[in-house]
Amino acid sequence: MDINVVLWDWLALGVRWLHIITGIAWIGSSFYFIALDLGLHRHDKLPEGASGEEWQVHGGGFYHVQKYMVAPANMPEHLTWFKWESYSTWLSGFALLAIVYYAGAQLYLIDPAVLDVTPTMAIAISLASLSLGWIIYDLLCKSPLGKNATLLMILLYIVLVAMAWGYTQLFTGRAALLHLGAFTATIMTANVFLIIMPNQRKGVADLKAGKRPDPALGLQAKQRSTHNNYLTLPVLFLMMSNHYPLVFATPYNWLIASLVFLMGVTIRHYFNTVHARKGNPLWTWGLTALLFGAIVWLSTLPGPVGGPTSEGKKNTRMTPTQSRLIKSAKFEAVRDVVQGRCSMCHGDEPSWEGIAIAPKGVKLETDAQIARHAELIYLHAGRSTAMPPANVSFIEPGERKLLVEWYEDAVK
C-alpha cells in the first residue's frame, strides 16, 4: 500500500472538515450580528450612548442586547471578541488550497493548454493574486470613490468579474473558480484582521484612556462588515463548485461565477430588508431564480469554434511517474479495465444516461489521461470501491487488484 497517498488523502479530508466547521462558526456569527444590528429597536428610553436594543429568546432563556455606536460610558470587565472564527476559516482554507492544489499542482492547478508553467511558477501566481486582491480592494475603499457605497459596490463587482475571467486564463477551470473563492475570502478575512479588529482595539484603548473614540473608525468597520455579509454566499458556492463540472468545466465558467455574485446580493438583500423590518421584497427570489436559470443555460452552451474548454484540451506534459505508469508491463491490461469500466462516464461525451459532463472533469479515454489521474484511480477504484458508484460497470476484484499493483509498482 502507498501509505503516503492514503495519509495525504486523509489529511485533505481532515483539513476540509476543519474548514467547514470554522466556516460555519464564522458565517453563523456574521449573519447573526448583521440580523441583530438591522433589527435593533430605537426609542427614547435607551441608556445614554446606546443606539438600539433587542430582546431575544433562545434555549429557554431571554437575552437583552444593547448596542453602543461608539462605546459605553464605562468599559465592562469582560469583552467577547469575534475574530478567530474568521482567522481559522482562512487558515484552514489556505491549508486545504496548499494540500490539494499546490501539492497536486500538475493535476489540479496547471493546464498546459491554458498556461504552460512550472508548479513553482503556478503557486507563485496564485499567492500573488490573493495578495493583489486585498490591495486593490483596500485602495478602492479608502479612495474618494469609497464614500459612495453604490459606486464602490459596482467597482468591486467589476474587479471580481475581471478576476473570474483572469483566473480562467491561468489555471484549470476547477482551480480558477476555487481561486476566485479564495481571492474573495482573503479580502473578507483581511477586513477582519486589518480593519475591523484594529479599529475596535483603538476604540477600547481610547475609552480606557478617557478619550472619546473616533466614530469614523466604527463606520469604516461597519462598511467592511457589510461587504463581508454580501460576499459570503458566493464564496460558499465557489467552495462547492469544484465538485460540479457543469460549473467549472464549461467555457463560460467565469461568467457563471460572475452571476453567482449577483445572486449573493439578491439573497442577502432579501434577508437584510426583512431583518430591518423594511418590507418583504419577494421580487428578489424571482430575480435570483432568473439568474440561476441563466447559469444553467450557460453551462449547456458549446464553446467558441476552435476553442474547447481547458478541461477538454489535450494535456501532453507528463511527469516521470506518469511515464513509468504508461511504460509499465501492466498498463495495457489497466487501460482495458479503465476504458471498459470507467470511460463510459469519464469521457469527452459520456454515454451513461443522465451524465452530461465527466464527473469532476476527470476524463479517462487516452493513455495520458489515465496516467495523469492514476492516483485517483488507485484510491477510488483500487484501494476503495467508491468507483464505479454501486459498481454499476461490474468491475471485478481482480481488476481492482491490478489497478493497485500497477500504481504501487510505478511509485516505488
C-alpha positions as CSV (number, residue, x, y, z in Angstrom):
1,M,0.0,0.0,0.0
2,D,1.2,3.5,-0.8
3,I,0.7,4.8,2.7
4,N,1.8,8.3,1.8
5,V,-1.1,8.7,-0.7
6,V,-3.6,7.3,1.8
7,L,-2.4,9.5,4.6
8,W,-2.4,12.6,2.3
9,D,-6.0,11.9,1.3
10,W,-7.0,11.6,5.0
11,L,-5.1,14.9,5.7
12,A,-7.1,16.6,2.9
13,L,-10.3,15.3,4.4
14,G,-9.4,16.3,7.9
15,V,-8.5,19.8,6.9
16,R,-11.6,20.1,4.7
17,W,-13.8,19.1,7.7
18,L,-12.0,21.7,9.8
19,H,-12.5,24.3,7.1
20,I,-16.3,23.6,7.1
21,I,-16.5,23.7,10.9
22,T,-14.7,27.0,11.2
23,G,-16.6,28.4,8.2
24,I,-19.9,27.6,9.8
25,A,-18.8,29.4,13.0
26,W,-17.7,32.5,11.1
27,I,-20.7,32.7,8.8
28,G,-23.1,32.0,11.7
29,S,-21.7,34.8,13.9
30,S,-21.6,37.1,10.9
31,F,-25.2,36.5,9.9
32,Y,-26.4,36.8,13.5
33,F,-24.8,40.2,14.1
34,I,-25.9,41.6,10.8
35,A,-29.5,40.5,11.6
36,L,-29.2,41.8,15.1
37,D,-27.9,45.2,14.0
38,L,-30.6,45.6,11.4
39,G,-33.3,44.6,13.8
40,L,-32.4,46.8,16.8
41,H,-35.3,48.8,18.3
42,R,-34.6,52.5,18.8
43,H,-36.5,54.6,21.3
44,D,-36.1,57.5,23.8
45,K,-35.7,55.3,26.9
46,L,-32.4,53.8,25.9
47,P,-29.3,54.3,28.2
48,E,-27.0,57.2,27.3
49,G,-24.9,56.3,24.3
50,A,-27.0,53.3,23.3
51,S,-28.3,53.4,19.7
52,G,-30.7,50.4,20.0
53,E,-31.7,47.3,21.8
54,E,-33.2,43.9,21.2
55,W,-34.9,41.3,23.4
56,Q,-34.4,37.7,22.1
57,V,-35.4,34.3,23.4
58,H,-33.4,31.1,22.7
59,G,-32.9,27.8,24.5
60,G,-35.4,28.6,27.3
61,G,-33.7,31.9,28.2
62,F,-34.2,35.6,27.4
63,Y,-31.3,37.8,26.2
64,H,-31.3,41.6,26.4
65,V,-28.8,43.1,23.9
66,Q,-27.9,46.8,23.6
67,K,-25.7,48.4,21.0
68,Y,-23.4,51.4,21.6
69,M,-22.3,53.1,18.4
70,V,-19.0,54.3,19.9
71,A,-18.6,52.7,23.3
72,P,-20.4,52.6,26.7
73,A,-19.5,55.2,29.3
74,N,-17.7,52.6,31.4
75,M,-15.6,49.8,30.0
76,P,-17.0,46.4,31.0
77,E,-14.7,43.9,32.7
78,H,-15.1,41.3,30.0
79,L,-15.4,41.7,26.2
80,T,-16.0,38.9,23.8
81,W,-14.1,39.5,20.5
82,F,-15.2,37.8,17.4
83,K,-12.1,37.2,15.3
84,W,-10.8,33.6,15.4
85,E,-13.8,32.3,13.5
86,S,-12.6,34.3,10.6
87,Y,-8.9,33.7,11.0
88,S,-9.3,29.9,11.5
89,T,-11.6,29.7,8.4
90,W,-9.0,31.4,6.2
91,L,-6.0,29.5,7.7
92,S,-7.7,26.1,7.2
93,G,-8.9,27.1,3.7
94,F,-5.3,28.1,2.7
95,A,-4.0,24.9,4.2
96,L,-6.5,23.0,2.0
97,L,-5.5,25.0,-1.0
98,A,-1.9,24.0,-0.4
99,I,-2.7,20.3,0.2
100,V,-4.9,19.9,-2.9
101,Y,-3.9,22.5,-5.4
102,Y,-0.2,23.3,-4.6
103,A,0.9,19.8,-3.7
104,G,-1.1,18.4,-6.7
105,A,-0.4,21.4,-9.0
106,Q,0.3,19.3,-12.1
107,L,-3.1,17.6,-11.8
108,Y,-5.4,20.2,-10.3
109,L,-3.8,23.6,-10.8
110,I,-1.9,23.6,-14.1
111,D,-3.4,23.1,-17.5
112,P,-0.5,23.5,-20.1
113,A,-3.2,24.2,-22.8
114,V,-4.1,27.3,-20.8
115,L,-0.8,28.4,-19.4
116,D,2.3,26.1,-19.6
117,V,4.2,26.9,-16.4
118,T,6.1,25.0,-13.7
119,P,4.4,24.2,-10.4
120,T,6.6,26.7,-8.6
121,M,5.5,29.5,-11.0
122,A,1.8,28.5,-10.8
123,I,1.9,28.6,-7.0
124,A,3.7,32.0,-7.1
125,I,1.0,33.4,-9.4
126,S,-1.7,32.0,-7.0
127,L,-0.1,33.7,-4.0
128,A,0.4,37.0,-5.8
129,S,-3.2,37.1,-7.0
130,L,-4.5,36.6,-3.4
131,S,-2.4,39.5,-2.2
132,L,-3.3,41.7,-5.1
133,G,-7.0,41.3,-4.4
134,W,-6.7,42.8,-1.0
135,I,-4.5,45.7,-2.2
136,I,-6.9,46.7,-4.9
137,Y,-10.0,46.3,-2.7
138,D,-8.5,48.3,0.2
139,L,-7.3,51.1,-2.1
140,L,-10.7,51.4,-3.6
141,C,-12.4,51.5,-0.2
142,K,-10.0,54.2,1.1
143,S,-10.2,56.3,-2.0
144,P,-12.8,59.1,-2.5
145,L,-14.8,56.6,-4.5
146,G,-15.2,54.6,-1.4
147,K,-17.5,57.3,0.1
148,N,-20.2,56.4,-2.5
149,A,-21.5,52.9,-1.3
150,T,-23.3,52.1,-4.6
151,L,-20.4,53.2,-6.9
152,L,-18.0,51.3,-4.7
153,M,-20.0,48.1,-4.9
154,I,-20.2,48.4,-8.7
155,L,-16.4,48.9,-9.0
156,L,-15.8,45.9,-6.7
157,Y,-18.1,43.8,-8.8
158,I,-16.1,44.8,-11.9
159,V,-12.9,43.7,-10.2
160,L,-14.5,40.3,-9.3
161,V,-15.7,39.8,-12.9
162,A,-12.2,40.6,-14.2
163,M,-10.6,38.2,-11.8
164,A,-13.1,35.5,-12.7
165,W,-12.1,35.8,-16.3
166,G,-8.4,36.2,-15.5
167,Y,-8.2,33.1,-13.4
168,T,-9.5,31.0,-16.3
169,Q,-6.6,32.3,-18.3
170,L,-4.1,31.0,-15.7
171,F,-5.4,27.7,-14.2
172,T,-7.6,24.7,-14.8
173,G,-11.3,25.5,-14.7
174,R,-11.6,23.8,-11.3
175,A,-8.7,25.8,-9.9
176,A,-9.9,29.0,-11.4
177,L,-13.2,29.1,-9.6
178,L,-11.7,27.8,-6.4
179,H,-9.1,30.6,-6.5
180,L,-11.9,33.2,-7.1
181,G,-13.4,32.0,-3.9
182,A,-10.0,32.2,-2.1
183,F,-9.5,35.7,-3.6
184,T,-12.8,36.8,-2.1
185,A,-12.3,35.1,1.2
186,T,-8.9,36.7,1.6
187,I,-10.5,40.1,1.3
188,M,-13.1,39.1,3.9
189,T,-10.6,37.9,6.4
190,A,-8.2,40.8,5.8
191,N,-11.2,43.1,6.5
192,V,-11.4,41.5,9.9
193,F,-7.7,41.3,10.6
194,L,-6.6,44.7,9.2
195,I,-9.6,47.0,9.6
196,I,-12.4,45.7,11.9
197,M,-10.3,44.4,14.8
198,P,-7.7,47.2,14.8
199,N,-10.5,49.8,14.8
200,Q,-12.2,48.1,17.7
201,R,-8.9,48.0,19.6
202,K,-8.4,51.7,19.1
203,G,-11.8,52.5,20.4
204,V,-11.3,50.4,23.5
205,A,-7.8,52.0,24.1
206,D,-9.3,55.5,23.7
207,L,-12.1,54.7,26.2
208,K,-9.6,53.4,28.7
209,A,-7.5,56.5,28.3
210,G,-10.6,58.7,29.0
211,K,-10.8,59.8,25.3
212,R,-13.9,59.7,23.1
213,P,-13.3,57.1,20.3
214,D,-13.4,58.3,16.8
215,P,-16.8,57.5,15.3
216,A,-15.2,57.2,11.8
217,L,-13.4,54.1,12.9
218,G,-16.7,52.4,13.7
219,L,-18.2,53.5,10.4
220,Q,-15.2,52.1,8.5
221,A,-15.5,48.8,10.3
222,K,-19.3,48.7,9.6
223,Q,-18.6,49.2,5.8
224,R,-16.2,46.3,5.7
225,S,-18.5,44.1,7.7
226,T,-21.4,44.9,5.3
227,H,-19.2,43.9,2.3
228,N,-18.3,40.6,4.0
229,N,-22.1,40.0,4.5
230,Y,-22.8,40.2,0.8
231,L,-19.7,38.2,-0.3
232,T,-20.4,35.2,2.0
233,L,-22.9,33.3,-0.1
234,P,-20.9,33.5,-3.4
235,V,-17.8,32.2,-1.6
236,L,-19.8,29.2,-0.4
237,F,-20.9,28.5,-3.9
238,L,-17.3,28.7,-5.2
239,M,-16.2,26.4,-2.5
240,M,-18.6,23.8,-3.7
241,S,-18.0,24.4,-7.4
242,N,-15.0,22.0,-7.7
243,H,-17.5,19.1,-7.3
244,Y,-19.6,20.1,-10.3
245,P,-18.1,20.1,-13.8
246,L,-21.2,21.8,-15.1
247,V,-19.9,24.8,-13.2
248,F,-16.1,24.7,-13.7
249,A,-15.6,22.7,-16.8
250,T,-17.5,24.9,-19.2
251,P,-16.3,27.7,-21.5
252,Y,-18.4,30.2,-19.6
253,N,-17.3,29.3,-16.1
254,W,-16.1,32.8,-15.4
255,L,-19.5,34.3,-16.4
256,I,-21.3,31.7,-14.3
257,A,-19.2,32.8,-11.3
258,S,-19.9,36.4,-12.0
259,L,-23.7,35.8,-11.9
260,V,-23.3,33.9,-8.7
261,F,-22.0,37.2,-7.0
262,L,-25.2,38.9,-8.2
263,M,-27.3,36.1,-6.6
264,G,-25.4,36.6,-3.4
265,V,-26.6,40.2,-3.4
266,T,-30.2,39.5,-4.2
267,I,-30.5,36.8,-1.5
268,R,-28.8,38.9,1.2
269,H,-30.9,41.9,0.2
270,Y,-34.0,40.0,1.0
271,F,-32.9,38.8,4.4
272,N,-31.3,42.2,5.3
273,T,-34.5,44.0,4.4
274,V,-36.7,41.6,6.4
275,H,-34.4,41.8,9.4
276,A,-34.5,45.6,9.3
277,R,-38.3,45.4,9.2
278,K,-38.4,47.4,5.9
279,G,-40.7,45.1,4.0
280,N,-40.8,41.7,2.3
281,P,-39.1,42.0,-1.1
282,L,-40.2,38.7,-2.6
283,W,-39.1,40.0,-6.0
284,T,-35.5,39.2,-5.0
285,W,-36.3,35.5,-5.1
286,G,-37.7,35.8,-8.6
287,L,-34.6,37.6,-9.8
288,T,-32.4,35.0,-8.1
289,A,-34.3,32.3,-9.9
290,L,-33.8,34.1,-13.2
291,L,-30.1,34.4,-12.6
292,F,-29.8,30.7,-11.6
293,G,-31.7,29.8,-14.8
294,A,-29.2,31.9,-16.8
295,I,-26.4,30.0,-15.1
296,V,-27.9,26.6,-16.0
297,W,-28.3,27.8,-19.6
298,L,-24.7,29.0,-19.8
299,S,-23.5,25.6,-18.6
300,T,-25.0,23.9,-21.6
301,L,-23.6,26.2,-24.3
302,P,-20.8,25.0,-26.5
303,G,-17.6,26.9,-26.5
304,P,-16.4,29.2,-29.3
305,V,-15.5,27.5,-32.6
306,G,-11.9,26.2,-32.3
307,G,-11.8,27.0,-28.6
308,P,-12.7,24.0,-26.4
309,T,-12.7,24.4,-22.6
310,S,-9.4,24.0,-20.9
311,E,-10.6,20.8,-19.2
312,G,-11.2,19.2,-22.7
313,K,-7.8,20.2,-24.2
314,K,-5.1,17.6,-24.5
315,N,-2.5,17.7,-21.8
316,T,0.8,16.4,-23.2
317,R,3.1,17.2,-20.3
318,M,4.0,14.1,-18.3
319,T,5.9,13.6,-15.0
320,P,8.5,10.8,-14.6
321,T,6.0,8.8,-12.6
322,Q,3.3,9.2,-15.3
323,S,5.8,8.0,-17.9
324,R,6.6,4.9,-15.8
325,L,2.9,4.2,-15.4
326,I,2.4,4.1,-19.2
327,K,5.6,2.1,-19.8
328,S,4.5,-0.5,-17.1
329,A,4.0,-4.0,-18.4
330,K,0.6,-3.9,-16.7
331,F,-0.5,-0.8,-18.5
332,E,-2.2,-2.4,-21.4
333,A,-4.4,-4.5,-19.1
334,V,-5.0,-1.4,-16.9
335,R,-6.1,0.6,-20.0
336,D,-8.6,-2.2,-20.9
337,V,-10.1,-2.1,-17.4
338,V,-10.3,1.7,-17.2
339,Q,-11.8,2.1,-20.7
340,G,-14.2,-0.7,-20.2
341,R,-15.3,0.1,-16.7
342,C,-14.8,3.9,-16.4
343,S,-14.7,5.8,-19.7
344,M,-18.5,5.5,-20.3
345,C,-18.8,8.2,-17.7
346,H,-15.3,9.7,-17.7
347,G,-15.1,10.8,-21.3
348,D,-15.5,13.8,-23.6
349,E,-19.0,12.6,-24.4
350,P,-20.3,10.4,-21.6
351,S,-22.5,7.6,-22.8
352,W,-24.1,6.8,-19.4
353,E,-27.6,8.1,-19.2
354,G,-28.0,11.2,-17.0
355,I,-24.4,12.2,-17.1
356,A,-23.7,15.2,-19.4
357,I,-20.1,16.0,-18.4
358,A,-17.4,13.7,-17.0
359,P,-17.7,13.7,-13.1
360,K,-15.4,16.3,-11.6
361,G,-14.0,16.8,-15.1
362,V,-11.9,13.6,-14.9
363,K,-11.6,12.0,-18.3
364,L,-10.0,8.6,-18.8
365,E,-10.0,7.8,-22.5
366,T,-6.4,8.3,-23.5
367,D,-3.2,6.9,-22.1
368,A,-2.1,10.3,-20.9
369,Q,-5.4,10.9,-19.1
370,I,-5.2,7.5,-17.4
371,A,-1.6,8.2,-16.2
372,R,-2.5,11.7,-15.1
373,H,-5.3,10.6,-12.9
374,A,-3.6,7.4,-11.7
375,E,-3.6,8.4,-8.1
376,L,-7.4,9.0,-8.2
377,I,-7.9,5.6,-9.9
378,Y,-5.7,4.0,-7.3
379,L,-7.7,5.5,-4.3
380,H,-11.2,5.4,-5.7
381,A,-11.2,2.2,-7.8
382,G,-8.3,0.2,-6.3
383,R,-7.9,0.8,-2.6
384,S,-11.7,1.5,-2.2
385,T,-14.8,0.7,-4.0
386,A,-16.0,4.3,-4.4
387,M,-15.8,3.9,-8.2
388,P,-17.8,2.9,-10.1
389,P,-20.7,4.0,-7.9
390,A,-22.6,0.9,-6.8
391,N,-20.2,-1.0,-9.1
392,V,-22.6,-0.3,-12.0
393,S,-20.0,-1.4,-14.5
394,F,-19.2,-4.6,-12.6
395,I,-15.5,-4.2,-12.0
396,E,-14.1,-7.4,-10.7
397,P,-11.9,-7.8,-7.5
398,G,-9.0,-9.0,-9.7
399,E,-9.3,-5.8,-11.8
400,R,-9.1,-3.7,-8.6
401,K,-6.0,-5.6,-7.5
402,L,-4.5,-5.0,-10.9
403,L,-5.0,-1.2,-10.6
404,V,-3.4,-1.3,-7.1
405,E,-0.4,-3.3,-8.3
406,W,0.1,-1.1,-11.4
407,Y,0.2,2.1,-9.4
408,E,2.3,0.9,-6.5
409,D,4.9,-0.6,-8.8
410,A,5.3,2.7,-10.6
411,V,5.7,4.9,-7.4
412,K,8.1,2.7,-5.6
